[in-house]
Amino acid sequence: MTLAEIIAGGRPNATGLDVTLPETWMQGRTAYGGVSAALALTAAQGVADDLPPLRTAQISFIGPLSGDVSISAETLRRGRTAAFIDAEVRSEAGLGMKAMFVFMGDQPSHIDHEAMPAPAIFPDPAPVPKSVGAAKFFFQNFEYIEAASDTPKSELLRWVRLKARDGVDPMVALLAVADALPPAALGLATEKGPVSSMTWLVNMLAARPDTTDGWWLLKSATEYARSGCSSQTMAIWNADGVPVASGMQSVAIFS
């Protein structure tokens, strides 16, 4: 099932929607974090028809999510410029994900600063994109192109796009893509073992994210990995090298 089909198949509930997470969006015993976050954002967007653009997502991965899940969303506060909306995703096992979404439009400001140069240029012509992973693993919903061959072992840099993008809100689609790289610390691993994202912060830098043919440049860089805990920074650029998101993630490493 595509992301659009999952959303279209959602059943409205009292505070959000109920959806079924198919096996093709799983990563181990839980759903891929990007699809859970995208569905939570969809429910949050449904709280009001006149929400400004998404500015920040603060996400905690609390427990496994699979099969039938229930998503609820409520407005915590809406002021003159920003709206804070809380969202939760629950399964039979209990609370699996909690998110805080902040919606705010562009504001007049005399400050105009950017220090996020794109670390790679989109290849022209683009090589044939690849899909990786088993058929029942979330990677199959994306296409990847290597962005560079000389990145440090503690970093990942890939061009990524969602295979089926039609009918999906652009911000929802971007959030679904934003977590599509494995944890960057795996590049340092000499032994195999499970990993699990714990928290994820995403700051959206564009009111409406646009790119060419669905391609985004994703970068993850490990800043610290010790005693089973890893902290990584994350960034996204569009195909023209314009920054559209920055973030940070905490990952547990069980090896």
C-alpha positions, -999 to +999 in steps of 0.1 A: +000+000+000+012+035-008+011+063+018-018+079+000-037+046+001-031+042+038-044+078+045-074+073+021-083+041+040-083+058+073-115+056+094-124+088+113-126+085+151-137+110+177-104+128+178-085+117+147-084+086+126-078+049+127-055+033+101-040-001+093-002-002+090+007-028+063+037-051+066+054-032+038+059-002+060+075-021+089+111-020+103+114-050+125+086-053+150+074-017+146+063+006+118+088+029+101+090+061+122+086+083+092+052+068+082+040+069+118+050+106+120+034+114+087+001+098+098+002+117+131+007+149+111-022+141+089-044+138+120-030+171+134-037+189+101-073+177+104-078+196+137-085+229+119-090+239+082-069+271+085-037+260+101-005+278+090+024+257+077+042+231+098+072+246+115+084+220+140+078+184+149+089+170+182+085+132+182+090+105+208+090+068+198+077+051+229+067+016+219+061-007+189+033+001+164+019-024+139-015-034+124-045-014+134-036+019+151-056+048+165-044+084+160-057+112+181-049+149+179-059+180+199-050+217+200-031+226+231-030+263+223-035+285+193-023+321+194-021+349+169+009+334+151+014+297+162-007+266+169+005+238+191-011+205+184-005+173+203-009+139+186-007+103+198-005+070+180-017+039+198-020+002+191-032-028+211+002-027+229-005+009+241+010+043+233+036+039+205+043+075+195+037+110+208+042+141+188+040+179+193+035+198+161+040+236+159+023+254+130+034+289+122+035+310+090+063+333+078+067+364+098+082+398+088+119+400+100+150+420+093+171+390+099+180+370+068+207+343+074+215+309+060+245+286+068+234+253+053+252+248+020+242+216+002+270+190+005+263+175-030+248+185-063+221+164-079+237+142-106+229+151-142+220+128-157+207+110-126+218+074-123+193+046-120+178+049-085+179+018-063+156+002-039+171-018-010+159-041+017+134-070+019+100-068+003+083-065+037+105-036+049+098+001+046+129+008+024+109-007-006+087+024-005+117+047-014+143+051-041+179+060-033+209+075-052+244+076-037+252+113-032+290+110-025+316+083-021+339+100+003+317+107+033+331+098+068+319+065+083+299+085+109+278+102+082+252+092+056+244+112+025+218+100+000+193+113-025+159+099-015+124+100-029+091+084-021+081+061-049+044+069-048+039+106-041+007+115-059-022+125-036-001+132-005+002+166+011+037+179+004+046+184+041+033+149+050+053+134+022+085+153+033+081+140+069+076+105+056+109+108+037+128+126+064+136+095+084+145+073+055+182+069+062+194+043+088+210+057+119+244+073+109+262+055+138+257+022+120+286+032+098+309+029+128+296-005+138+318-036+137+291-059+152+255-064+142+227-055+167+193-038+169+190+000+170+159+021+179+152+058+175+140+073+207+134+110+200+133+131+168+132+168+163+125+183+129+125+220+120+108+228+087+125+257+069+101+261+040+064+269+043+057+246+013+085+222+004+091+218-033+116+198-053+122+182-087+108+147-094+104+141-057+142+140-049+155+152-016+191+152-003+192+137+032+222+139+055+227+123+089+259+129+110+267+112+142+280+137+168+283+113+197+279+075+201+289+059+234+274+035+260+245+025+237+234+061+230+239+080+198+231+117+190+229+127+153+221+158+134+200+157+103+194+180+073+174+180+041+179+200+008+158+200-023+172+191-057+183+227-063+203+227-031+178+248-011+176+238+026+141+227+036+146+210+070+170+205+099+168+182+128+183+160+155+177+124+166+186+103+196+191+066+188+196+036+212+222+011+200+220-024+214+253-039+204 
